[in-house]
Amino acid sequence: MDTQSRVALVTGAGSGIGRAVAIAMLQDGYRVALLGRRQAPLEETAALVNVPADRVLILPADVSDPESVRAAFAKLKAHFGRLDVLFNNAGVSAFAASVEEVPFEQWKKVVDINLTGAFLCTQEAFKIMKDQTPRGGRIINNGSISAHVPRPHSAPYTATKHAITGLTKSTSLDGRKYDIACGQIDIGNAATEMVAAMTKGVLQANGSIAVEPVMDVAHVAKAVLYMANLPLEANVHDMILHATKMPFVGRG
């Protein structure tokens, strides 16, 4: 299928990486559903691309709520009729705190959005992809460098990103018989609102504060688009993309 016939859904599409990826997919010819908690930022994303209105679907939804997710995917199926690519991108981080100081409410919020949200969206994507014609599709999970090594004071975020790797592997395995491919992109220091602090100085493993290099978020969008556009006989299962000079191995 060419991209003009294909449908993608991007979660967390109202800002940052989600917005950049959604725009890149629209520019490449996809029909794209923009999912996020608030409608206004999703509409802002859609307005940044000059495409026919019927190629964009705004889906305000809470990825941590099963009913909200089911309703959003039902609207997508009714509007576009199929789903070819899901980019599980929605995520949040807790305020920095040592593991023994993390409030339960903060832990639960991060787990509910970062992990449960990706799981719920994956479930609904499976239901559509396995029964459509042509059958199958691709799920791309937004992991993080934190899926490999943590930052100090980041237990909730790091735990969910390690768990995303397990979800990616299980999804990849369970999806084989339905022609559903699944891969993960682990991103480090893309220049978005979420990493603005990097340019001012952040805590390092040795206790120092250091400014970290960042990279243009456009590189992430291009990488995700490459993964999405592969034929289903091929799959990028794991990709690490980070600012070249940022701390990574051992966070040092």
Backbone as JSON, one array per atom type, in Angstrom:
{
  "sequence": "MDTQSRVALVTGAGSGIGRAVAIAMLQDGYRVALLGRRQAPLEETAALVNVPADRVLILPADVSDPESVRAAFAKLKAHFGRLDVLFNNAGVSAFAASVEEVPFEQWKKVVDINLTGAFLCTQEAFKIMKDQTPRGGRIINNGSISAHVPRPHSAPYTATKHAITGLTKSTSLDGRKYDIACGQIDIGNAATEMVAAMTKGVLQANGSIAVEPVMDVAHVAKAVLYMANLPLEANVHDMILHATKMPFVGRG",
  "N": [[0.83, -1.19, 0.0], [0.53, 2.26, -0.83], [1.52, 5.35, 0.8], [-0.6, 7.12, 0.68], [-2.84, 5.6, 0.94], [-2.74, 4.67, 3.45], [-3.2, 4.55, 7.01], [-2.43, 6.23, 10.0], [-2.03, 6.38, 13.55], [-1.21, 8.6, 16.05], [-0.19, 8.91, 19.31], [-0.19, 11.31, 21.99], [-0.01, 13.56, 20.38], [-0.14, 16.27, 20.47], [2.07, 17.83, 21.03], [5.69, 18.23, 21.09], [7.59, 15.3, 20.38], [5.5, 13.68, 19.41], [3.93, 15.53, 17.97], [5.79, 16.32, 15.98], [6.22, 13.88, 14.62], [3.63, 13.26, 13.72], [3.16, 15.4, 11.94], [5.18, 14.88, 10.05], [4.25, 12.45, 9.0], [1.8, 13.18, 7.9], [2.72, 14.92, 5.92], [3.98, 13.08, 4.37], [1.93, 11.78, 3.18], [0.19, 10.13, 4.58], [-3.0, 9.36, 6.08], [-3.96, 10.66, 9.13], [-4.61, 10.1, 12.54], [-4.86, 12.1, 15.33], [-4.13, 11.82, 18.6], [-4.7, 12.8, 21.92], [-4.73, 14.29, 25.24], [-5.92, 16.82, 25.32], [-7.96, 18.84, 23.26], [-7.36, 21.3, 21.97], [-4.42, 21.59, 21.59], [-4.09, 19.47, 19.78], [-5.54, 20.34, 17.58], [-3.94, 22.51, 16.95], [-1.65, 21.18, 16.07], [-2.67, 19.93, 13.74], [-3.22, 22.21, 12.23], [-0.75, 23.05, 11.44], [-0.02, 21.82, 9.15], [-0.62, 21.82, 5.7], [-3.03, 20.21, 4.55], [-5.79, 18.31, 3.13], [-8.82, 18.46, 5.04], [-10.11, 16.05, 5.54], [-8.14, 14.2, 5.84], [-7.18, 14.23, 8.36], [-7.82, 13.34, 11.7], [-9.1, 14.34, 14.72], [-8.64, 13.24, 17.97], [-9.51, 13.52, 21.03], [-8.53, 12.08, 24.01], [-7.92, 9.97, 26.87], [-5.21, 8.12, 27.44], [-4.79, 6.43, 29.55], [-7.18, 5.47, 30.36], [-9.33, 2.85, 29.9], [-11.95, 2.87, 28.68], [-12.0, 5.34, 27.37], [-9.92, 4.99, 25.54], [-10.91, 2.83, 24.01], [-13.18, 4.04, 22.87], [-11.97, 6.04, 21.31], [-10.51, 4.55, 19.4], [-12.6, 3.25, 18.15], [-13.84, 5.42, 16.91], [-11.83, 6.11, 15.14], [-11.76, 3.81, 13.47], [-14.34, 3.94, 12.38], [-14.14, 6.28, 10.95], [-11.83, 6.17, 9.24], [-11.63, 3.49, 8.51], [-9.56, 1.63, 8.71], [-6.33, 0.74, 10.17], [-2.97, 1.29, 9.92], [-0.5, 2.04, 11.03], [0.53, 2.45, 14.33], [1.76, 4.79, 16.52], [2.94, 4.65, 19.54], [3.29, 7.02, 21.69], [2.61, 8.77, 23.74], [3.45, 10.15, 26.88], [4.69, 10.82, 30.2], [6.74, 12.38, 32.75], [7.78, 12.02, 36.15], [8.27, 14.39, 38.87], [11.66, 15.06, 39.78], [13.0, 12.8, 42.06], [14.47, 10.92, 44.68], [14.28, 7.34, 44.91], [13.05, 6.48, 47.3], [11.54, 8.62, 47.97], [9.51, 9.08, 46.22], [6.19, 9.93, 45.69], [3.31, 7.83, 45.93], [1.17, 8.54, 44.26], [2.43, 9.92, 42.18], [4.03, 7.89, 41.1], [2.0, 6.12, 40.2], [0.64, 7.68, 38.3], [2.6, 8.02, 36.28], [3.07, 5.34, 35.53], [0.49, 4.6, 34.68], [0.05, 6.23, 32.41], [2.42, 6.05, 30.76], [2.95, 3.27, 30.5], [0.58, 1.57, 30.87], [-1.07, 3.0, 29.16], [0.18, 2.66, 26.62], [-0.12, -0.1, 26.41], [-2.97, -0.41, 26.36], [-3.62, 0.96, 24.0], [-2.23, -0.59, 22.18], [-3.64, -3.02, 22.39], [-6.15, -2.28, 21.26], [-5.34, -1.53, 18.7], [-4.42, -3.99, 17.72], [-6.86, -5.4, 17.47], [-8.07, -4.12, 15.32], [-6.12, -4.29, 13.25], [-5.67, -7.06, 12.83], [-7.95, -7.98, 11.62], [-8.46, -6.56, 9.33], [-8.39, -5.8, 5.75], [-6.01, -5.08, 3.33], [-4.43, -7.38, 5.6], [-2.91, -6.8, 8.83], [-0.27, -4.66, 10.18], [1.68, -2.02, 11.7], [3.27, -1.39, 14.8], [4.79, 1.09, 16.62], [6.75, 1.76, 19.31], [7.52, 4.37, 21.53], [10.29, 4.42, 23.25], [12.99, 5.11, 25.27], [16.22, 6.52, 26.03], [16.3, 5.91, 28.64], [15.26, 3.39, 28.75], [17.41, 1.83, 28.74], [19.53, 2.85, 30.38], [19.35, 4.56, 33.51], [18.51, 7.95, 34.52], [19.62, 9.9, 37.34], [17.33, 9.88, 40.08], [14.89, 9.05, 38.85], [13.06, 6.92, 38.99], [10.22, 6.12, 38.49], [9.76, 6.84, 35.75], [11.94, 5.57, 34.43], [11.43, 2.86, 35.09], [9.02, 2.41, 33.72], [9.86, 2.73, 31.09], [11.71, 0.68, 30.75], [9.86, -1.36, 30.96], [8.34, -0.91, 28.68], [10.02, -1.92, 26.73], [9.75, -4.67, 27.21], [7.04, -4.93, 26.57], [7.15, -4.28, 23.86], [8.62, -6.46, 22.82], [6.92, -8.62, 23.44], [4.63, -7.87, 22.01], [5.65, -7.9, 19.42], [6.15, -10.64, 19.12], [3.59, -11.84, 19.57], [2.24, -10.67, 17.51], [3.06, -11.8, 15.11], [1.6, -13.88, 13.76], [-0.48, -12.47, 12.75], [0.5, -10.73, 10.94], [1.42, -8.39, 12.09], [3.77, -6.1, 12.84], [6.18, -5.02, 15.25], [8.1, -2.49, 16.71], [10.67, -0.55, 18.41], [11.69, 2.71, 19.27], [14.3, 4.3, 20.82], [14.89, 7.24, 22.33], [17.06, 9.97, 22.8], [17.44, 13.07, 24.25], [16.06, 14.75, 22.34], [15.15, 17.87, 21.04], [12.68, 19.13, 22.64], [9.82, 20.35, 24.5], [9.94, 18.77, 26.77], [12.6, 18.26, 27.35], [13.77, 20.66, 27.83], [15.12, 21.52, 30.06], [17.65, 20.44, 29.78], [19.31, 22.19, 28.45], [19.95, 24.02, 30.34], [21.12, 22.79, 32.43], [21.41, 19.74, 34.12], [21.03, 17.17, 36.63], [23.72, 14.91, 37.08], [25.12, 11.53, 37.11], [27.29, 11.56, 38.85], [26.69, 13.48, 40.66], [27.1, 16.07, 39.89], [26.07, 19.08, 38.13], [25.21, 19.51, 34.81], [25.18, 20.95, 31.54], [23.53, 19.52, 28.77], [24.0, 18.28, 25.43], [21.57, 18.62, 22.78], [19.37, 17.4, 20.17], [17.83, 18.12, 16.99], [14.36, 17.69, 16.83], [13.33, 16.9, 14.45], [14.92, 14.91, 13.39], [14.12, 12.66, 14.78], [11.49, 12.39, 13.85], [11.98, 11.74, 11.16], [13.25, 9.29, 11.49], [11.25, 7.67, 12.68], [9.41, 7.73, 10.62], [10.83, 6.34, 8.66], [10.89, 3.76, 9.86], [8.15, 3.25, 9.86], [7.52, 3.13, 7.16], [8.62, 0.85, 6.1], [8.19, -2.29, 4.33], [5.98, -4.89, 5.49], [7.37, -7.23, 5.64], [9.78, -6.64, 6.68], [11.4, -5.32, 9.61], [12.3, -2.82, 11.88], [13.38, -3.56, 14.86], [14.62, -2.55, 17.14], [15.78, 0.66, 17.77], [18.18, 3.07, 18.54], [18.38, 6.45, 19.03], [20.08, 9.33, 19.47], [21.25, 12.52, 20.76], [24.46, 13.2, 19.67], [26.6, 13.82, 21.44], [25.61, 13.55, 23.99], [25.41, 12.38, 27.44], [25.41, 8.88, 27.68], [26.18, 5.91, 27.64], [26.4, 4.39, 30.65], [25.6, 6.78, 31.56], [27.6, 8.65, 31.61]],
  "CA": [[0.0, 0.0, 0.0], [1.24, 3.51, -0.76], [1.17, 6.07, 2.01], [-1.89, 7.79, 0.52], [-3.9, 4.66, 1.31], [-2.45, 4.16, 4.77], [-3.71, 5.32, 8.15], [-1.6, 6.17, 11.19], [-2.51, 7.03, 14.77], [-0.1, 9.07, 16.88], [-0.63, 9.36, 20.64], [0.62, 12.44, 22.43], [0.25, 14.28, 19.13], [-0.33, 17.7, 20.65], [3.32, 18.55, 21.31], [6.94, 17.49, 21.1], [7.87, 14.24, 19.41], [4.25, 13.27, 18.77], [3.58, 16.53, 16.96], [6.75, 16.24, 14.87], [5.98, 12.65, 13.86], [2.33, 13.4, 13.05], [3.36, 16.3, 10.81], [5.97, 14.17, 9.03], [3.41, 11.44, 8.37], [0.84, 13.89, 7.05], [3.46, 15.42, 4.76], [4.34, 11.92, 3.54], [0.74, 11.29, 2.5], [-0.68, 9.33, 5.45], [-4.13, 9.89, 6.82], [-3.42, 10.57, 10.49], [-5.42, 10.4, 13.71], [-4.08, 12.76, 16.36], [-4.73, 11.49, 19.88], [-4.1, 13.45, 23.07], [-5.69, 14.6, 26.3], [-6.61, 18.09, 25.11], [-8.28, 19.05, 21.85], [-6.74, 22.5, 21.4], [-3.09, 21.32, 21.03], [-4.23, 18.59, 18.61], [-5.95, 21.21, 16.49], [-2.76, 23.28, 16.58], [-0.82, 20.29, 15.26], [-3.31, 19.78, 12.43], [-3.15, 23.49, 11.51], [0.61, 23.27, 10.98], [0.17, 21.12, 7.88], [-1.63, 22.17, 4.7], [-3.58, 19.0, 3.91], [-7.26, 18.29, 3.2], [-9.32, 18.19, 6.39], [-10.54, 14.66, 5.71], [-6.97, 13.35, 6.1], [-6.81, 14.39, 9.76], [-8.87, 13.08, 12.66], [-8.75, 14.76, 16.08], [-9.18, 12.28, 18.93], [-9.22, 13.79, 22.43], [-8.7, 10.84, 24.78], [-6.99, 9.7, 27.96], [-4.69, 6.78, 27.15], [-4.78, 5.59, 30.75], [-8.57, 5.08, 30.63], [-9.73, 1.87, 28.89], [-13.14, 3.27, 27.93], [-11.61, 6.44, 26.5], [-9.13, 4.42, 24.45], [-11.81, 2.05, 23.13], [-14.02, 4.98, 22.12], [-11.13, 6.71, 20.32], [-10.2, 3.63, 18.3], [-13.85, 3.04, 17.43], [-14.02, 6.58, 16.04], [-10.84, 5.97, 14.06], [-12.2, 2.78, 12.53], [-15.52, 4.43, 11.68], [-13.77, 7.39, 10.07], [-10.84, 5.79, 8.22], [-11.87, 2.12, 8.07], [-8.43, 0.73, 8.96], [-5.19, 1.32, 10.87], [-1.73, 0.67, 9.44], [0.62, 2.35, 11.92], [0.29, 3.07, 15.63], [2.95, 5.28, 17.21], [2.68, 4.79, 20.98], [4.24, 8.06, 22.06], [2.17, 9.54, 24.91], [4.22, 9.85, 28.08], [4.98, 11.88, 31.17], [7.75, 12.04, 33.74], [7.5, 12.54, 37.5], [9.31, 15.31, 39.33], [12.85, 14.32, 40.2], [13.04, 12.43, 43.47], [15.08, 9.62, 44.97], [13.26, 6.31, 44.87], [12.3, 6.37, 48.55], [10.76, 9.84, 48.17], [8.5, 9.21, 45.17], [4.83, 9.68, 46.17], [2.59, 6.79, 45.18], [0.35, 9.15, 43.21], [3.32, 10.21, 41.06], [4.36, 6.58, 40.51], [0.84, 5.58, 39.5], [0.37, 8.51, 37.12], [3.58, 7.71, 35.23], [2.8, 3.97, 35.06], [-0.8, 4.57, 33.98], [0.15, 6.87, 31.1], [3.53, 5.55, 29.94], [2.92, 1.81, 30.26], [-0.79, 1.09, 30.64], [-1.58, 3.67, 27.97], [0.71, 1.97, 25.44], [-0.76, -1.43, 26.38], [-4.37, -0.29, 25.94], [-3.66, 1.33, 22.58], [-1.78, -1.78, 21.45], [-4.76, -3.96, 22.34], [-7.16, -1.83, 20.3], [-4.74, -1.6, 17.37], [-4.44, -5.4, 17.32], [-8.21, -5.79, 17.07], [-8.33, -3.59, 13.98], [-5.12, -4.74, 12.28], [-5.74, -8.5, 12.53], [-9.18, -8.31, 10.88], [-8.66, -5.71, 8.15], [-7.86, -6.26, 4.47], [-4.98, -6.07, 3.64], [-4.28, -7.64, 7.02], [-1.67, -6.48, 9.5], [0.09, -3.28, 10.42], [2.93, -1.83, 12.45], [3.2, -0.64, 16.04], [6.1, 1.63, 16.99], [6.72, 2.26, 20.68], [8.52, 5.35, 21.91], [10.97, 4.08, 24.5], [13.84, 6.2, 25.74], [17.51, 6.07, 26.54], [16.03, 5.37, 29.98], [14.98, 1.96, 28.63], [18.7, 1.16, 28.84], [20.22, 3.34, 31.57], [18.54, 5.6, 34.14], [19.04, 9.18, 35.08], [19.37, 9.96, 38.78], [16.03, 10.33, 40.57], [13.91, 8.86, 37.76], [12.57, 5.54, 39.09], [8.97, 5.82, 37.79], [9.95, 6.95, 34.3], [12.85, 4.51, 33.99], [10.76, 1.57, 35.2], [8.04, 2.25, 32.64], [10.53, 2.6, 29.8], [12.18, -0.7, 30.68], [8.68, -2.19, 30.71], [7.96, -0.74, 27.27], [10.82, -2.87, 25.97], [9.08, -5.97, 27.32], [5.81, -4.87, 25.8], [7.53, -4.32, 22.45], [9.0, -7.83, 22.46], [5.72, -9.47, 23.49], [3.78, -7.48, 20.89], [6.29, -8.4, 18.21], [5.96, -12.08, 19.06], [2.17, -12.16, 19.43], [1.72, -10.13, 16.26], [3.58, -12.48, 13.92], [0.61, -14.65, 13.01], [-1.45, -11.54, 12.18], [1.25, -9.77, 10.11], [1.59, -7.14, 12.84], [5.16, -5.91, 13.24], [6.33, -4.07, 16.35], [9.47, -2.06, 16.98], [10.82, 0.47, 19.45], [12.73, 3.72, 19.08], [14.75, 4.84, 22.1], [15.3, 8.58, 21.94], [17.78, 10.72, 23.83], [17.69, 14.5, 24.14], [15.46, 15.48, 21.23], [14.83, 19.22, 21.53], [11.26, 19.38, 22.83], [9.53, 20.96, 25.8], [10.24, 17.84, 27.85], [14.04, 18.26, 27.66], [14.24, 22.04, 27.87], [16.06, 21.68, 31.19], [18.98, 19.99, 29.4], [20.12, 23.33, 28.0], [20.25, 24.85, 31.5], [21.9, 21.98, 33.36], [20.65, 18.7, 34.82], [21.81, 16.34, 37.55], [24.45, 13.79, 36.5], [25.29, 10.4, 38.02], [28.32, 11.86, 39.85], [26.2, 14.53, 41.52], [27.32, 17.39, 39.3], [25.05, 19.62, 37.23], [25.85, 19.77, 33.52], [24.37, 21.19, 30.33], [23.67, 18.41, 27.85], [23.64, 18.56, 24.04], [20.3, 18.13, 22.28], [19.3, 17.3, 18.7], [16.58, 18.57, 16.39], [13.33, 16.65, 16.88], [13.06, 16.46, 13.07], [15.63, 13.64, 13.16], [13.26, 11.61, 15.32], [10.38, 12.22, 12.91], [12.48, 11.02, 9.98], [13.53, 7.9, 11.88], [9.97, 6.97, 12.85], [8.83, 7.57, 9.28], [11.56, 5.23, 8.03], [10.39, 2.52, 10.43], [6.76, 3.06, 9.46], [7.37, 2.9, 5.72], [9.14, -0.46, 5.68], [7.18, -3.32, 4.09], [5.79, -5.71, 6.69], [8.32, -8.33, 5.68], [10.98, -6.15, 7.36], [11.05, -4.6, 10.82], [13.32, -2.3, 12.8], [12.88, -3.95, 16.17], [15.21, -1.67, 18.14], [16.6, 1.75, 17.26], [18.58, 4.09, 19.5], [18.69, 7.71, 18.34], [20.34, 10.31, 20.53], [22.21, 13.59, 20.49], [25.73, 12.49, 19.6], [27.52, 14.07, 22.56], [24.94, 13.47, 25.29], [25.79, 11.22, 28.26], [24.56, 7.72, 27.39], [26.67, 4.68, 28.26], [26.67, 4.67, 32.04], [25.22, 8.17, 31.81], [28.81, 9.41, 31.91]],
  "C": [[0.87, 1.25, 0.0], [0.75, 4.31, 0.44], [-0.17, 6.78, 1.9], [-3.06, 6.91, 0.93], [-3.78, 4.22, 2.77], [-2.89, 5.13, 5.87], [-2.77, 5.12, 9.34], [-2.31, 6.85, 12.35], [-1.3, 7.35, 15.63], [-0.67, 9.52, 18.22], [0.33, 10.44, 21.13], [0.95, 13.36, 21.28], [0.15, 15.79, 19.26], [0.93, 18.49, 20.91], [4.51, 17.63, 21.07], [7.12, 16.47, 19.99], [6.61, 13.81, 18.69], [3.83, 14.24, 17.68], [4.5, 16.43, 15.75], [6.5, 15.02, 14.0], [4.66, 12.74, 13.09], [2.46, 14.29, 11.81], [4.12, 15.61, 9.69], [5.12, 13.14, 8.29], [2.36, 12.08, 7.46], [1.53, 14.39, 5.78], [3.86, 14.3, 3.82], [3.12, 11.29, 2.88], [-0.2, 10.45, 3.34], [-1.96, 10.1, 5.79], [-3.82, 9.63, 8.3], [-4.47, 10.95, 11.52], [-4.51, 10.94, 14.79], [-4.77, 12.55, 17.7], [-3.96, 12.19, 21.0], [-5.16, 13.83, 24.07], [-6.52, 15.84, 26.01], [-6.79, 18.38, 23.62], [-7.51, 20.21, 21.24], [-5.33, 22.24, 20.84], [-3.14, 20.4, 19.81], [-4.64, 19.4, 17.39], [-4.8, 22.09, 16.02], [-1.82, 22.45, 15.72], [-1.37, 20.18, 13.85], [-3.15, 21.05, 11.6], [-1.76, 23.77, 10.96], [0.91, 22.62, 9.64], [-0.97, 21.47, 6.93], [-2.08, 20.92, 3.95], [-5.09, 19.06, 3.99], [-7.74, 17.85, 4.58], [-9.69, 16.73, 6.6], [-9.37, 13.7, 5.91], [-6.52, 13.41, 7.55], [-8.02, 14.12, 10.64], [-8.38, 13.45, 14.05], [-9.44, 13.83, 17.07], [-8.77, 12.65, 20.35], [-9.51, 12.52, 23.26], [-7.63, 10.75, 25.85], [-6.48, 8.27, 27.79], [-4.69, 5.86, 28.36], [-6.16, 5.05, 31.11], [-9.06, 4.12, 29.56], [-10.93, 2.3, 28.05], [-12.82, 4.39, 26.95], [-10.82, 5.94, 25.3], [-10.02, 3.65, 23.48], [-12.67, 2.98, 22.27], [-13.22, 5.67, 21.02], [-10.84, 5.8, 19.13], [-11.46, 3.28, 17.51], [-14.12, 4.19, 16.47], [-13.05, 6.52, 14.86], [-11.31, 4.96, 13.02], [-13.41, 3.23, 11.72], [-15.16, 5.48, 10.65], [-12.87, 6.95, 8.91], [-11.0, 4.35, 7.72], [-10.75, 1.14, 8.34], [-7.38, 1.47, 9.77], [-3.94, 0.57, 10.44], [-0.53, 0.9, 10.35], [0.1, 2.99, 13.19], [1.63, 3.51, 16.19], [2.56, 5.57, 18.65], [3.71, 5.76, 21.56], [3.87, 8.77, 23.36], [2.97, 9.15, 26.14], [4.42, 11.07, 28.94], [6.13, 11.42, 32.05], [7.33, 12.62, 35.08], [8.55, 13.59, 37.84], [10.47, 14.5, 39.9], [12.83, 14.06, 41.69], [13.73, 11.08, 43.61], [13.97, 8.59, 45.18], [12.43, 6.24, 46.15], [11.4, 7.58, 48.79], [9.65, 10.01, 47.15], [7.12, 8.96, 45.75], [4.13, 8.63, 45.31], [1.79, 7.38, 44.03], [1.18, 9.47, 41.98], [3.69, 8.92, 40.33], [3.2, 6.09, 39.65], [0.53, 6.37, 38.23], [1.31, 8.16, 35.97], [3.33, 6.31, 34.66], [1.53, 3.93, 34.22], [-0.69, 5.14, 32.57], [1.22, 6.2, 30.23], [3.4, 4.09, 29.56], [1.51, 1.31, 29.96], [-1.37, 1.73, 29.39], [-1.11, 2.99, 26.69], [0.07, 0.59, 25.29], [-2.18, -1.35, 25.86], [-4.47, 0.06, 24.46], [-3.21, 0.16, 21.7], [-2.91, -2.8, 21.32], [-5.78, -3.56, 21.26], [-6.62, -1.85, 18.87], [-4.75, -3.03, 16.85], [-5.8, -5.79, 16.76], [-8.54, -5.31, 15.66], [-7.41, -4.24, 12.96], [-5.29, -6.2, 11.88], [-6.93, -8.85, 11.66], [-9.36, -7.49, 9.61], [-8.06, -6.36, 6.9], [-7.31, -5.06, 3.72], [-4.74, -6.15, 5.15], [-2.94, -7.13, 7.55], [-1.45, -4.99, 9.67], [1.37, -3.22, 11.25], [2.67, -0.97, 13.68], [4.62, -0.21, 16.4], [5.97, 2.25, 18.38], [7.85, 3.25, 20.92], [9.08, 4.95, 23.26], [11.74, 5.29, 24.98], [15.22, 5.63, 25.99], [17.34, 5.46, 27.93], [15.53, 3.93, 29.94], [16.27, 1.15, 28.74], [19.42, 1.55, 30.13], [19.43, 4.5, 32.18], [19.29, 6.91, 34.32], [18.86, 9.1, 36.6], [17.94, 10.43, 39.06], [14.93, 10.2, 39.5], [13.25, 7.49, 37.8], [11.26, 5.29, 38.35], [9.13, 5.81, 36.27], [10.81, 5.81, 33.77], [12.18, 3.14, 34.03], [9.76, 1.36, 34.06], [8.73, 2.07, 31.3], [11.21, 1.24, 29.65], [11.01, -1.64, 30.36], [8.19, -2.08, 29.27], [8.76, -1.7, 26.38], [10.22, -4.27, 26.03], [7.79, -6.02, 26.54], [6.1, -4.95, 24.31], [7.84, -5.75, 22.02], [7.79, -8.76, 22.46], [4.79, -9.16, 22.32], [4.34, -8.0, 19.58], [6.06, -9.89, 18.04], [4.49, -12.44, 18.81], [1.6, -11.69, 18.1], [2.11, -10.89, 15.01], [2.48, -13.15, 13.1], [-0.45, -13.76, 12.36], [-0.79, -10.52, 11.25], [1.32, -8.4, 10.76], [3.03, -7.08, 13.34], [5.21, -4.88, 14.38], [7.8, -3.76, 16.57], [9.48, -0.92, 17.99], [11.93, 1.42, 19.08], [13.04, 4.34, 20.43], [15.48, 6.15, 21.84], [15.99, 9.27, 23.11], [18.0, 12.16, 23.45], [17.26, 15.12, 22.81], [14.95, 16.81, 21.78], [13.33, 19.46, 21.53], [11.07, 20.04, 24.19], [10.0, 20.08, 26.96], [11.72, 17.89, 28.26], [14.61, 19.67, 27.68], [15.27, 22.26, 28.96], [17.49, 21.29, 30.81], [19.89, 21.16, 29.04], [20.5, 24.27, 29.15], [21.12, 24.11, 32.52], [21.05, 21.01, 34.14], [21.6, 17.83, 35.64], [22.44, 15.15, 36.82], [24.67, 12.7, 37.55], [26.32, 10.69, 39.12], [27.93, 13.0, 40.77], [26.39, 15.93, 40.99], [26.1, 17.81, 38.47], [25.73, 19.98, 35.92], [24.81, 20.05, 32.44], [24.61, 20.03, 29.38], [23.29, 18.82, 26.43], [22.27, 17.98, 23.7], [20.37, 18.06, 20.76], [17.93, 17.77, 18.24], [15.58, 17.41, 16.39], [12.97, 16.14, 15.48], [13.78, 15.15, 12.76], [14.81, 12.47, 13.67], [12.11, 11.34, 14.35], [10.8, 11.44, 11.68], [12.73, 9.55, 10.3], [12.25, 7.1, 12.03], [9.32, 6.74, 11.5], [9.52, 6.45, 8.52], [11.04, 3.89, 8.54], [8.99, 2.22, 9.92], [6.62, 2.64, 8.01], [7.99, 1.61, 5.22], [7.99, -1.39, 5.31], [7.11, -4.25, 5.29], [6.69, -6.94, 6.74], [9.62, -7.93, 6.39], [10.57, -5.31, 8.57], [12.3, -4.1, 11.53], [12.8, -2.58, 14.2], [13.38, -3.02, 17.26], [16.03, -0.6, 17.43], [16.91, 2.7, 18.41], [18.99, 5.32, 18.71], [18.89, 8.78, 19.41], [21.27, 11.4, 20.04], [23.62, 13.02, 20.67], [26.58, 12.63, 20.86], [26.86, 14.03, 23.93], [25.49, 12.32, 26.11], [24.85, 10.05, 27.93], [25.09, 6.5, 28.11], [27.1, 4.99, 29.69], [26.27, 6.06, 32.47], [26.44, 9.01, 32.18], [29.54, 9.8, 30.66]]
}
